[in-house]
Amino acid sequence: MTDTVTAPVLGIHGAAHLPAVDVDSYNLELKDDEGFLGDRASRQAFHTILENWRKPLRKLGVDPFGDTPSDDLSRPKLDVVLKDGDPEAAAVIQSAIEEYAQELALVIRRFLKAKAWANTERIAMGGGFRESRIGELAIARAGLILKADGIKVDLAMIRNDPDEAALIGSLHLAPAWIFKGHDSILAIDIGGTNIRAGVVLPNVGKAADLTKACVWKSEKWRHADEKLTREKAVDELIGMLKDLVKRAKKEDYNLAPFIGIACPGKIEDDGSIAKGAQNLPGNWESSRFNLAARLAEAIPTIGDHDVTILMHNDAVVQGLSEIPFMQDVKRWGVLTIGTGLGNARFTNRGNGKGEKS
């Protein structure tokens, strides 16, 4: 199959101005002498730090984790050891948490010095690392380090489950008309490890500000374990979406003709990806590949209406899920700790502190 786009791109992708917020910055790539600064606070960075603490113990034959590679020590396993395990093993984890927290605090300081991040009042912390106890402790410790240094910024955990936050955030990409006559939308979250697709319920009847929004059904596919082409990955995603459409129809949901997409990288207004998609299978940055157009070709209609597709950066969309909870500040950001360190900075469209302009 060629890369030629045969379906029109629908909507404005990667928009700087959204209904509730301005996107001041996203996918900011800060560097130091060692490379990209975000790599120092990624999920892999924690495992590297953990391994460095284990090396001298291993040489002495007293590594409490034995021969298990650090990368194979999952976050749930580490959480159990931290809570109920051998004291020395727990101490190794605590040491890694402290060192990682110092690195995270350093990275946050650099973001706050960037012009686009000036006067940030709060940062929502998301991504898969955040859902573990070790992640929560590391983030909390980084927050204390920043406060002790006199840096006035609050670190808050993204409220929704990390597996669902970007799906729910897609509601804030959608045009207002979808909430009139429709009770659900399709949403996609593409990550460096997993691809998720789900049916999201805005539940505007329960809360007009979308605080009661939830994911009704979702499917997750771990693509990182497979060696596959981009086209096979997209075909798998299309199959997930078609299955969700059928399931929603069977349960009598009135699915809107809209698909919201969260995807890594710098998103151009035509839906192409300029850079930052290196962790996805195949070349997603080709000028001849357009995911939105590819999906529009495969799923041209939902119900009796043409499908509208809008795509934005995954950190942006995950951050959008926090909009209802950020009405007491004006400028806020999001950092998502996963395969990389996703980032975005927002300014509320009102006057801040919950006021309307």
C-alpha positions in Angstrom: 0.0 0.0 0.0 1.4 3.5 -0.9 1.6 6.5 1.4 -0.6 8.6 -0.9 -3.4 10.3 1.0 -6.7 9.6 -0.8 -9.2 11.1 1.8 -9.5 14.7 2.8 -8.2 15.9 6.1 -11.1 17.0 8.3 -10.9 19.8 10.9 -7.9 21.8 12.2 -5.4 19.6 14.0 -2.8 20.6 16.6 -4.7 23.8 17.2 -3.3 26.5 19.5 -6.7 27.9 20.4 -9.2 25.4 21.8 -12.7 26.2 23.2 -11.5 26.4 26.9 -7.8 27.0 26.7 -4.9 28.3 24.6 -2.1 25.8 24.1 1.0 28.0 24.8 3.5 25.2 24.1 3.8 21.5 23.7 6.4 18.9 22.7 9.1 21.3 24.0 12.5 19.7 23.5 14.9 21.1 26.0 18.5 19.9 25.8 21.6 19.8 28.0 25.1 18.4 27.4 23.8 14.9 27.8 20.9 15.2 25.3 17.2 15.7 25.6 16.4 16.9 29.1 13.1 15.0 29.2 15.0 11.7 29.0 16.3 12.3 32.5 12.8 12.1 33.8 11.3 9.3 31.7 10.0 6.0 32.9 13.2 4.3 31.6 15.3 6.9 33.5 13.9 5.5 36.8 14.8 1.9 35.9 18.3 3.1 34.9 18.7 4.8 38.3 17.4 1.6 40.0 20.0 -0.5 38.1 22.8 1.9 39.1 21.9 1.4 42.8 21.9 -2.4 42.3 25.3 -2.7 40.5 27.6 -2.3 43.5 25.3 -4.6 45.5 25.4 -7.2 42.8 29.2 -7.2 42.7 29.2 -8.0 46.5 26.6 -10.7 45.9 24.0 -8.9 48.1 21.6 -7.6 45.5 18.1 -8.1 47.2 16.5 -8.5 43.7 18.9 -11.3 42.7 19.4 -11.9 39.0 16.1 -10.2 37.8 17.0 -7.4 35.3 15.9 -4.0 36.5 13.8 -3.5 33.3 11.8 -6.6 34.3 10.9 -5.3 37.7 7.4 -3.9 36.9 5.9 -1.0 38.8 3.3 -3.2 40.5 6.1 -5.6 41.7 8.2 -2.7 43.0 5.1 -1.2 44.8 4.6 -4.5 46.6 8.3 -4.7 47.7 8.2 -1.1 48.8 5.2 -1.7 51.0 5.7 -5.2 52.4 9.0 -6.6 51.1 12.5 -7.1 52.4 13.8 -3.9 54.1 17.0 -3.8 52.1 15.1 -4.2 48.8 12.7 -1.4 49.9 15.6 0.8 50.8 17.1 0.3 47.3 13.8 1.4 45.8 13.6 4.4 48.1 17.1 5.4 47.1 16.1 5.2 43.4 12.9 7.2 44.1 15.0 10.0 45.8 17.5 10.2 43.0 14.8 10.2 40.3 12.9 12.9 42.2 16.0 15.1 42.2 16.2 14.6 38.4 12.5 15.3 37.9 12.8 18.5 40.0 15.7 19.6 37.9 13.7 19.0 34.7 10.7 20.9 36.0 13.0 23.9 36.9 14.2 24.0 33.3 10.7 24.0 32.0 9.6 26.8 34.3 12.5 28.9 33.0 11.3 28.5 29.4 9.5 31.5 28.1 6.4 29.6 27.1 6.2 28.2 30.7 6.5 31.5 32.5 4.2 32.0 35.5 3.0 28.4 35.5 0.9 28.0 38.7 0.3 24.2 38.6 1.5 21.2 36.8 -0.7 18.1 36.3 1.5 14.9 36.4 0.3 12.1 34.2 1.5 9.1 32.2 1.8 5.5 33.2 4.5 6.1 35.8 2.2 8.3 37.8 -0.3 5.5 38.5 2.2 3.5 40.5 3.0 4.1 44.2 6.7 4.6 43.4 5.7 7.2 40.7 3.4 9.1 43.2 6.1 9.2 45.8 8.7 10.4 43.3 6.4 13.1 42.1 5.5 14.2 45.6 9.2 14.3 46.6 10.0 16.4 43.6 7.2 18.8 44.6 8.8 19.1 48.1 12.2 19.7 46.6 10.8 22.6 44.5 9.0 24.1 47.4 12.1 23.9 49.6 13.9 25.9 46.9 11.2 28.6 46.9 9.7 27.6 43.6 6.0 28.3 43.7 4.4 25.7 41.6 2.0 23.0 42.7 2.4 19.4 41.4 -0.9 17.6 41.1 -1.7 14.1 39.9 -4.0 13.9 36.9 -7.3 12.7 38.4 -8.4 10.3 35.7 -6.8 6.9 35.3 -3.7 7.3 33.1 -5.2 4.7 30.7 -8.3 6.9 30.3 -7.2 10.5 30.7 -6.3 11.1 27.0 -9.5 9.4 25.9 -11.5 11.7 28.1 -9.5 14.7 27.1 -10.6 14.2 23.5 -14.0 15.6 24.6 -12.3 19.0 24.8 -11.2 18.8 21.2 -14.7 18.2 20.0 -16.9 20.9 18.6 -19.8 21.9 20.8 -22.5 20.5 18.5 -21.5 16.9 19.3 -23.1 17.2 22.7 -26.5 18.0 21.2 -28.1 14.8 20.1 -25.2 12.5 20.8 -24.2 10.8 24.0 -20.8 9.4 23.2 -17.7 9.8 21.0 -14.8 7.7 19.8 -11.3 8.6 21.1 -7.8 7.3 20.4 -4.7 7.5 22.5 -1.5 6.5 20.7 1.6 5.9 22.8 5.1 4.6 22.4 4.1 1.3 24.1 0.3 1.0 23.7 -2.5 2.1 21.4 -5.9 2.6 23.1 -9.3 3.3 21.6 -12.5 3.9 23.5 -16.1 5.1 23.6 -16.3 8.1 25.9 -19.4 9.4 27.5 -19.5 13.2 28.2 -22.4 12.8 30.6 -23.3 16.5 30.2 -26.7 15.8 31.8 -24.9 15.0 35.0 -22.3 17.8 34.7 -22.0 20.4 31.9 -18.3 21.0 32.7 -17.5 17.3 31.8 -16.4 16.4 35.4 -18.6 13.3 35.1 -17.2 12.2 31.8 -16.1 8.5 31.7 -14.9 5.8 29.4 -17.7 3.3 28.6 -15.6 0.7 26.7 -12.0 0.6 25.6 -9.5 -1.6 23.9 -5.7 -1.6 24.5 -3.1 -3.1 22.2 0.6 -3.3 23.3 2.4 -2.7 20.0 5.8 -2.3 21.5 6.1 -6.1 21.8 5.7 -6.7 18.1 7.8 -5.8 15.1 5.3 -4.5 12.6 4.9 -1.9 9.9 3.0 1.4 10.3 0.3 0.2 8.0 -0.3 -2.9 10.1 -0.5 -0.8 13.2 -3.1 1.5 11.6 -5.1 -1.5 10.3 -5.1 -2.8 13.9 -6.4 0.5 15.1 -9.1 0.7 12.5 -10.3 -2.8 13.5 -10.5 -1.6 17.1 -12.6 1.4 16.1 -14.9 -0.6 14.0 -15.5 -3.1 16.8 -16.2 -0.2 19.2 -18.7 1.3 16.8 -20.6 -2.0 16.6 -20.6 -2.4 20.4 -21.9 1.1 20.9 -24.7 0.6 18.4 -25.6 -2.7 20.0 -26.0 -1.0 23.4 -28.1 1.8 21.8 -25.5 4.6 22.3 -25.9 7.5 19.9 -22.3 7.8 18.8 -21.3 11.1 17.5 -19.6 11.3 14.0 -16.4 12.4 15.7 -13.0 10.8 16.4 -10.5 12.5 18.7 -6.9 11.4 18.5 -4.0 11.9 21.0 -0.7 11.2 19.3 3.0 11.8 20.1 4.9 14.5 18.3 4.4 18.0 16.8 1.0 17.9 15.0 0.7 20.1 11.9 -2.7 21.7 11.1 -3.2 19.2 8.2 -2.9 16.3 10.6 0.7 15.2 9.6 3.3 14.7 12.2 6.4 16.9 11.9 8.5 15.3 14.5 8.4 13.4 17.8 6.8 10.1 16.7 10.0 8.1 16.7 8.7 5.6 19.3 5.8 4.5 17.0 6.0 1.5 14.7 7.2 2.5 11.3 7.6 6.1 9.9 4.7 8.2 11.1 6.5 11.4 10.2 6.4 10.9 6.4 5.0 13.8 4.5 2.9 11.3 2.6 1.3 9.8 5.6 -1.7 11.4 7.3 -3.4 9.4 10.1 -6.6 11.5 10.2 -7.1 11.1 6.4 -6.4 7.3 6.7 -9.0 6.9 9.3 -11.5 9.1 7.4 -11.0 6.8 4.4 -11.6 3.7 6.5 -14.5 5.0 8.6 -16.1 7.8 6.4 -19.4 7.9 8.3 -20.9 7.1 11.7 -24.7 6.8 11.6 -25.9 9.1 8.8 -23.1 11.7 9.1 -19.6 12.2 7.7 -17.0 11.7 10.3 -15.0 14.7 11.7 -11.5 13.8 13.0 -9.4 16.1 15.2 -5.9 15.2 16.3 -3.5 16.8 18.9 -0.4 15.9 20.8 -0.9 13.2 23.4 0.3 15.3 26.3 -2.0 18.1 25.3 -5.0 15.8 25.1 -4.2 14.1 28.4 -3.9 17.6 29.9 -7.3 18.6 28.5 -8.9 16.1 30.8 -7.9 18.4 33.7 -9.6 21.5 32.4 -12.6 21.3 34.8 -10.2 21.0 37.8 -7.9 24.0 36.7 -10.5 26.8 37.0 -8.8 28.3 40.1 -5.6 29.1 38.2 -4.8 30.9 35.0 -1.7 29.2 33.6 -1.0 25.6 34.1 0.9 22.7 32.5 1.1 19.0 32.2 4.0 16.5 32.2 3.3 12.9 31.3 5.9 10.4 32.4 6.0 7.4 30.0 8.2 6.2 27.2 9.3 9.8 27.0 8.4 13.0 28.9 5.4 14.6 27.3 4.7 18.2 28.0 2.2 21.0 27.4 1.4 24.4 28.8 -2.0 26.0 28.8 -3.7 29.3 29.6 -7.4 29.3 30.5 -9.4 31.3 28.0 -11.2 33.2 30.8 -9.5 35.7 33.2 -8.3 32.9 35.5 -9.3 32.1 39.0 -12.6 30.8 37.5 -13.6 34.1 36.1 -15.0 34.5 32.6 -13.6 37.0 30.1 
